[in-house]
Amino acid sequence: MPLYEYYCPTCKSTLELLRPPSQADAPVNCPNCQETTPQRILSLFASSVKSSSDSLTSVAAGGGGGGCCGGACGCQHH
């Protein structure tokens, strides 16, 4: 089950919820202030890449299509 992140604009907190993809955009109650308007935000993830010198390098990445940045760099990957 995916982990989704939400941001509450009222108390400026973030929360994480494990829920099925079909419930990703369903209403959420903020556990801090009980507001019912938290918005789903883009989650980032990190992974380690082994280089040719056998060292590990951490790489942070976000969701999105294309081969690089989802089209924001002008490379036309959408």
N, CA, C and O atoms as a DFTB+ gen file, in Angstrom:
312 C
 N C O
     1  1       0.844      -1.165       0.000
     2  2       0.000       0.000       0.000
     3  2       0.902       1.244       0.000
     4  3       1.852       1.310       0.779
     5  1       0.615       2.226      -0.861
     6  2       1.460       3.421      -0.946
     7  2       1.327       4.340       0.267
     8  3       0.297       4.373       0.940
     9  1       2.383       5.071       0.516
    10  2       2.423       6.074       1.574
    11  2       2.242       7.435       0.909
    12  3       3.026       7.805       0.035
    13  1       1.217       8.181       1.316
    14  2       0.940       9.494       0.749
    15  2       1.219      10.565       1.793
    16  3       1.011      10.349       2.986
    17  1       1.696      11.734       1.331
    18  2       1.950      12.866       2.218
    19  2       0.902      13.941       1.953
    20  3       0.487      14.161       0.815
    21  1       0.486      14.605       3.030
    22  2      -0.513      15.669       2.953
    23  2      -0.008      16.870       3.736
    24  3       0.729      16.722       4.711
    25  1      -0.412      18.070       3.300
    26  2      -0.041      19.313       3.969
    27  2      -1.310      20.009       4.440
    28  3      -2.260      20.170       3.674
    29  1      -1.318      20.423       5.706
    30  2      -2.456      21.145       6.266
    31  2      -2.111      22.638       6.271
    32  3      -1.214      23.057       7.003
    33  1      -2.809      23.446       5.465
    34  2      -2.514      24.875       5.419
    35  2      -2.923      25.607       6.697
    36  3      -2.419      26.699       6.959
    37  1      -3.809      25.041       7.483
    38  2      -4.270      25.698       8.705
    39  2      -3.189      25.700       9.780
    40  3      -2.867      26.752      10.334
    41  1      -2.622      24.518      10.082
    42  2      -1.602      24.442      11.135
    43  2      -0.196      24.261      10.565
    44  3       0.772      24.122      11.313
    45  1      -0.089      24.263       9.232
    46  2       1.202      24.168       8.530
    47  2       2.001      22.907       8.894
    48  3       3.224      22.948       9.034
    49  1       1.290      21.805       9.041
    50  2       1.950      20.539       9.346
    51  2       1.797      19.584       8.163
    52  3       0.932      19.760       7.306
    53  1       2.658      18.572       8.143
    54  2       2.534      17.524       7.139
    55  2       2.205      16.215       7.843
    56  3       2.576      16.001       8.997
    57  1       1.511      15.355       7.134
    58  2       1.178      14.048       7.685
    59  2       1.327      13.009       6.594
    60  3       1.234      13.321       5.407
    61  1       1.556      11.783       6.998
    62  2       1.705      10.667       6.079
    63  2       0.636       9.633       6.383
    64  3       0.351       9.340       7.544
    65  1       0.048       9.083       5.328
    66  2      -0.982       8.055       5.488
    67  2      -0.729       6.912       4.527
    68  3      -0.414       7.133       3.358
    69  1      -0.866       5.689       5.018
    70  2      -0.862       4.507       4.164
    71  2      -2.300       4.293       3.720
    72  3      -3.184       4.066       4.546
    73  1      -2.533       4.367       2.422
    74  2      -3.877       4.145       1.912
    75  2      -3.807       3.626       0.484
    76  3      -2.812       3.843      -0.209
    77  1      -4.852       2.947       0.042
    78  2      -4.848       2.427      -1.330
    79  2      -4.883       3.577      -2.337
    80  3      -5.395       4.651      -2.020
    81  1      -4.352       3.375      -3.536
    82  2      -4.362       4.429      -4.546
    83  2      -5.757       4.993      -4.820
    84  3      -5.891       6.177      -5.128
    85  1      -6.766       4.184      -4.714
    86  2      -8.130       4.666      -4.967
    87  2      -8.584       5.682      -3.919
    88  3      -9.555       6.405      -4.140
    89  1      -7.883       5.743      -2.772
    90  2      -8.232       6.685      -1.706
    91  2      -7.238       7.848      -1.591
    92  3      -7.323       8.638      -0.651
    93  1      -6.306       7.958      -2.532
    94  2      -5.245       8.967      -2.448
    95  2      -5.786      10.387      -2.336
    96  3      -5.223      11.199      -1.603
    97  1      -6.859      10.701      -3.042
    98  2      -7.411      12.053      -3.026
    99  2      -8.677      12.176      -2.185
   100  3      -9.368      13.193      -2.242
   101  1      -8.979      11.148      -1.411
   102  2     -10.147      11.204      -0.525
   103  2      -9.875      12.204       0.604
   104  3      -8.717      12.423       0.961
   105  1     -10.913      12.808       1.165
   106  2     -10.722      13.773       2.251
   107  2      -9.920      13.197       3.417
   108  3     -10.016      12.011       3.734
   109  1      -9.127      14.067       4.048
   110  2      -8.258      13.692       5.161
   111  2      -8.505      14.665       6.312
   112  3      -8.662      15.864       6.083
   113  1      -8.541      14.170       7.526
   114  2      -8.609      15.032       8.704
   115  2      -7.213      15.181       9.275
   116  3      -6.510      14.193       9.487
   117  1      -6.812      16.427       9.526
   118  2      -5.509      16.685      10.123
   119  2      -5.536      16.231      11.579
   120  3      -6.422      16.643      12.328
   121  1      -4.590      15.396      12.000
   122  2      -4.588      14.930      13.386
   123  2      -4.206      16.024      14.392
   124  3      -4.482      15.891      15.585
   125  1      -3.572      17.107      13.914
   126  2      -3.154      18.183      14.814
   127  2      -4.275      19.179      15.115
   128  3      -4.488      19.548      16.270
   129  1      -4.995      19.614      14.067
   130  2      -5.997      20.659      14.266
   131  2      -7.402      20.237      13.853
   132  3      -8.343      21.022      13.971
   133  1      -7.552      19.008      13.371
   134  2      -8.831      18.441      12.935
   135  2      -9.406      19.118      11.698
   136  3     -10.574      18.905      11.372
   137  1      -8.611      19.928      11.005
   138  2      -9.050      20.570       9.767
   139  2      -9.318      19.485       8.730
   140  3      -8.675      18.436       8.742
   141  1     -10.267      19.740       7.836
   142  2     -10.638      18.747       6.827
   143  2     -10.132      19.121       5.436
   144  3     -10.617      18.583       4.440
   145  1      -9.165      20.035       5.354
   146  2      -8.691      20.482       4.047
   147  2      -7.230      20.178       3.731
   148  3      -6.682      20.825       2.838
   149  1      -6.558      19.233       4.406
   150  2      -5.183      18.938       3.991
   151  2      -5.133      18.533       2.519
   152  3      -6.044      17.878       2.012
   153  1      -4.070      18.926       1.850
   154  2      -3.900      18.659       0.426
   155  2      -2.754      17.690       0.219
   156  3      -1.725      17.771       0.888
   157  1      -2.946      16.764      -0.724
   158  2      -1.884      15.807      -1.020
   159  2      -0.734      16.555      -1.679
   160  3      -0.951      17.401      -2.546
   161  1       0.498      16.239      -1.264
   162  2       1.680      16.888      -1.816
   163  2       2.570      15.848      -2.477
   164  3       2.439      14.649      -2.230
   165  1       3.465      16.319      -3.310
   166  2       4.402      15.441      -3.996
   167  2       5.423      14.903      -3.010
   168  3       6.084      15.672      -2.312
   169  1       5.551      13.608      -2.950
   170  2       6.520      12.971      -2.062
   171  2       7.832      12.770      -2.797
   172  3       7.842      12.456      -3.987
   173  1       8.923      12.947      -2.100
   174  2      10.241      12.676      -2.656
   175  2      10.763      11.375      -2.084
   176  3      10.389      10.981      -0.979
   177  1      11.604      10.725      -2.812
   178  2      12.217       9.514      -2.312
   179  2      13.701       9.578      -2.617
   180  3      14.135      10.344      -3.478
   181  1      14.457       8.792      -1.929
   182  2      15.896       8.752      -2.151
   183  2      16.315       7.311      -2.388
   184  3      15.732       6.378      -1.837
   185  1      17.323       7.151      -3.205
   186  2      17.866       5.820      -3.430
   187  2      19.388       5.948      -3.539
   188  3      19.919       7.040      -3.740
   189  1      20.056       4.845      -3.408
   190  2      21.512       4.831      -3.519
   191  2      21.900       4.249      -4.850
   192  3      21.317       3.265      -5.307
   193  1      22.881       4.855      -5.469
   194  2      23.379       4.406      -6.758
   195  2      24.840       4.030      -6.583
   196  3      25.628       4.810      -6.046
   197  1      25.201       2.843      -7.034
   198  2      26.581       2.385      -6.920
   199  2      27.353       2.869      -8.143
   200  3      26.975       2.588      -9.280
   201  1      28.424       3.589      -7.899
   202  2      29.227       4.112      -9.002
   203  2      30.272       3.087      -9.430
   204  3      30.419       2.031      -8.814
   205  1      30.984       3.416     -10.484
   206  2      32.003       2.496     -10.985
   207  2      33.157       2.323      -9.999
   208  3      33.910       1.354     -10.090
   209  1      33.300       3.261      -9.054
   210  2      34.373       3.145      -8.061
   211  2      33.889       2.435      -6.797
   212  3      34.548       2.505      -5.759
   213  1      32.753       1.759      -6.875
   214  2      32.156       1.007      -5.777
   215  2      31.751       1.867      -4.582
   216  3      31.604       1.351      -3.474
   217  1      31.570       3.163      -4.790
   218  2      31.060       4.001      -3.704
   219  2      29.566       4.227      -3.917
   220  3      29.076       4.190      -5.045
   221  1      28.854       4.461      -2.822
   222  2      27.424       4.702      -2.907
   223  2      27.157       6.197      -2.898
   224  3      27.738       6.940      -2.108
   225  1      26.281       6.622      -3.777
   226  2      25.879       8.017      -3.860
   227  2      24.381       8.068      -3.668
   228  3      23.651       7.326      -4.326
   229  1      23.900       8.932      -2.775
   230  2      22.467       9.098      -2.567
   231  2      21.914      10.049      -3.610
   232  3      22.499      11.092      -3.903
   233  1      20.770       9.664      -4.166
   234  2      20.114      10.467      -5.174
   235  2      18.687      10.699      -4.726
   236  3      17.964       9.738      -4.465
   237  1      18.261      11.953      -4.630
   238  2      16.875      12.271      -4.293
   239  2      16.124      12.470      -5.589
   240  3      16.644      13.061      -6.535
   241  1      14.909      11.978      -5.630
   242  2      14.106      12.104      -6.836
   243  2      12.652      12.277      -6.461
   244  3      12.225      11.896      -5.371
   245  1      11.915      12.843      -7.354
   246  2      10.488      13.016      -7.134
   247  2       9.717      12.188      -8.140
   248  3      10.302      11.543      -9.010
   249  1       8.435      12.210      -8.017
   250  2       7.594      11.532      -8.974
   251  2       7.635      12.284     -10.288
   252  3       8.212      13.369     -10.354
   253  1       7.056      11.752     -11.303
   254  2       7.000      12.469     -12.566
   255  2       7.531      11.623     -13.685
   256  3       8.286      10.673     -13.479
   257  1       7.122      11.987     -14.868
   258  2       7.449      11.172     -16.008
   259  2       8.732      11.581     -16.671
   260  3       9.510      12.371     -16.136
   261  1       8.940      11.035     -17.840
   262  2      10.124      11.356     -18.594
   263  2      11.335      10.636     -18.078
   264  3      11.251       9.824     -17.156
   265  1      12.449      10.935     -18.674
   266  2      13.663      10.291     -18.275
   267  2      14.470      11.107     -17.299
   268  3      15.454      10.619     -16.745
   269  1      14.064      12.362     -17.076
   270  2      14.895      13.190     -16.214
   271  2      14.050      13.977     -15.219
   272  3      14.061      13.664     -14.028
   273  1      13.325      14.979     -15.672
   274  2      12.699      15.887     -14.726
   275  2      11.221      16.105     -14.989
   276  3      10.638      17.032     -14.426
   277  1      10.597      15.294     -15.815
   278  2       9.179      15.474     -16.094
   279  2       8.906      16.623     -17.042
   280  3       7.766      17.082     -17.119
   281  1       9.907      17.110     -17.769
   282  2       9.707      18.149     -18.760
   283  2      10.108      19.534     -18.326
   284  3      10.142      20.435     -19.164
   285  1      10.414      19.756     -17.065
   286  2      10.708      21.098     -16.574
   287  2      12.023      21.658     -17.130
   288  3      12.219      22.874     -17.119
   289  1      12.908      20.815     -17.604
   290  2      14.195      21.312     -18.108
   291  2      14.142      21.644     -19.591
   292  3      15.137      22.097     -20.156
   293  1      13.002      21.429     -20.230
   294  2      12.875      21.733     -21.643
   295  2      13.278      20.595     -22.555
   296  3      13.366      20.782     -23.769
   297  1      13.526      19.413     -21.996
   298  2      13.978      18.284     -22.821
   299  2      12.820      17.577     -23.526
   300  3      13.044      16.633     -24.284
   301  1      11.614      18.014     -23.292
   302  2      10.408      17.480     -23.916
   303  2       9.993      16.098     -23.426
   304  3       9.174      15.448     -24.077
   305  1      10.528      15.626     -22.299
   306  2      10.038      14.388     -21.684
   307  2       8.811      14.733     -20.880
   308  3       8.920      15.447     -19.883
   309  1       7.673      14.265     -21.263
   310  2       6.425      14.565     -20.532
   311  2       5.788      13.276     -20.063
   312  3       4.733      13.303     -19.430
